[in-house]
Amino acid sequence: MTRTPRIPNLGGARAFILHRPHPTVQAITRQLSAIGLITLDCWPDLPPEVLAADFVFFDADLGFDEQFPWRPGEAPMPLVALIGSEAPGRIEWALSHKADAQLLKPVGNAGVYSALLIARQSFEARKHLAGEIASLRQRVAERQTIVRAVAALSKGTDDGRAYAQLRSLAMSWQISVEDAARRIMAMTSEEATGEEGGDDQSHRA
């Protein structure tokens, strides 16, 4: 059975509208106020307090990267693009900022509420996916570290015994196998550095 996404209560949320003075801003503000959101409009720059905002509406027609205090695609809140021009370059720029929803200009008396809900759900899904990807990358990196540590312990002989030794070291150090592997690699690196330093000293002698 498919679960229906729960509609969030948006009352009290803060929304910034990054758009030049225009009837579009007034139309959005009216709808946001009716829903219960606190709105702040600004142009041409976003103030530092935007980092605590719940939503940001931005003008896709005249916007530029330097207006945002984050790199393209890394906004810490849902973004809603306000699109009036369908020029490919402008659409591409809005996509580079990973807008979670869009509103076509001119904005009328409806559409903002659905844009908020779509933006929130899209943002949460994207954030969840990014977390899963980061977790998978970390697991892959940890496995590679374990493989390298086993190779360092085995010195080309029995990998099974080397892995058992790694697990035994982890137990004796009271840490995870992954942490033990990192410690082994750090020790191996220090030993290699020390040997290189000794070789340099012998050459200088």
N, C-alpha and C positions, 0 to 999 in steps of 0.2 A: 504494500500500500504506500503510495507516494504521499509524503508529508507536505502539507501546504505551508510555505514560509510564513512565519508570524509577522504581522504588520507592526512595526515598531511605533512607539509613541514619540512623536517628534517635538512635542511641546517643550519649550525652553532651550531647544538646540540653537546654535549660533551659525548664521550663514553670512558669508562675505560675498558681495557682488562686485567683481572687478570689471567695471564698464564705465565708459564716459557718461556724463549726464545725458539722459535720454529717456523718452517715454517707456522704453523697455525696462529700465530700472524701476520705474514707478509701478509697472504692471507686476513685476516679480515681487516687489516689496509688499504690495497689497495682498497677494496670494500667500506669501510666507507669513505675514502678520496674522492672516485669518487662520492659518494652520497652527499658529502659536510659536513660531520661530522668532528669534531676535536677529534683526538684519542690520548689516553695516555695508554701505556702498563706498567705494574708493576708486580713484583713478589718478595717476597712471600706475601707482605702486601699491602693493599690499603691505600693511603695517606688520611689525613683528608679532603682534598678538594673533595674527592669522593662524599661527601654528597650533593654537588651542581651538580652532574653529571645527565645527562638525561638517560643514559643507562649504564649497567655494564655487560660485558661478563665475565664469570668465568669458570675456569677449573673444571669440575665435576669429573675428574679422580684423581687429587692430591689435591683438595681443602679441607679445614677444617674450622670449625666454627670461630676460632680465627682470621681468615683473614678479617672478616667483622666487621665494627664498629656498627653493629646493631644485634639484636637477630634474629635467624632463622625465616624466614617468615615475617619479618618486614622491608624489604628493602624499602626505600623511593623513589625508581625509578624502572623501568622495568629491569628484569634480564634475560639474555640469557645464558643458560647452554651449555657449549662446551663438548660434550660427545664422548669419544672414546671407553671406556670400558662399556660393558653392564652388568657388575657384579651387582647383585641385591642390594648389600650394597651401591654401588656408586650411583645407580639410586635413591635409597631411600633417600640418603643424599641430592641429588639435589632437590628432591621433598620436602624435609623438608624446603628448602629455598624458596619454591614456585616460581621456575623458570617460567617465563611467556612465554618463547619460548626456542627452543633448536636448536643447530647446531651439526650435526654429523661430527666428525673428521675422516679423514683429510678434511679440508675445501678447496673447489675448487675455481672456479672463479665466483660462483653465490650462492645465498641463504641468504646472509646477509640482503639485503633490505627487503625481505619478513619476515625474523626473527624479524627485527626491528618493522615492522608494526604490526605483530601478538603480539609481546611483549607489545607494547604500548597499543593496544586495550584490551588485557587481563588484564594488570595492571590497566587501568582505570575502567574496569568493576568490578574488585575485590575491588578497592578502593571505588567505588560507593556502592557496596553491603555492605562493612564494615560500611560505613556511615549510610546506612539504618538500619542495625542491631543495631548500637549504638543509633540511634534515637528511635527505637522501645523499646530498653531496658530502655532508659531514660523515655519514656512515661509510661511504666509499673511501673517503680520506683516511678514516680510522682503520679500515681493513687493509689499505695499502701500507699504513704504518706498521700494522701487525705483521704483514708479509715481510717487510724490510727488517723488522726486529728479529723475526724467526730466522731469516737468512743470515743476519749478523751473529746470532747465537750458534747456528749450525755450522757456519763456516764451510758450507758446501758438503756437509755429511748427511746426518739424519734430521730431516725437517720435523718428523714426529716427535723425536726427543727434544728438539729445540722448542717446539710449541709447548710441550709438557713443562719444560724448564721455565718458559715465560709465564705459564699459569702458576707455577710454584712460586716464582718471584712475586707475582701479583698478590698471592695469598700472604706471603711473608711480609710484604710491604703494606698489606691491607688497602690495596687500591684495585681499580678495575684492570682488566687485561689491556684495554686501550691505553690507560694511563701508564701502565708498566711498559708497554711497547714504546710510548713516547719517551719515557725515562731511559730506556735502553738505547734508543737512537741518539738522545742527547749525550749520553755517556760515550757512545761510539764516536760521535762527532768531536767531543772533547779529546778523546784519545788520538784521533787522527790529527787534530790540530797540534797536539803536543808532540807527536812524532815528526810532523812537518817542521815545527820549531827546532826540534833537536837536530834534524838533518841540516837546517840552515846554519845552526851554530857549528856543526862539524865542518861544513864547507868553509865557514869563515875562519875556523881554526887552521 
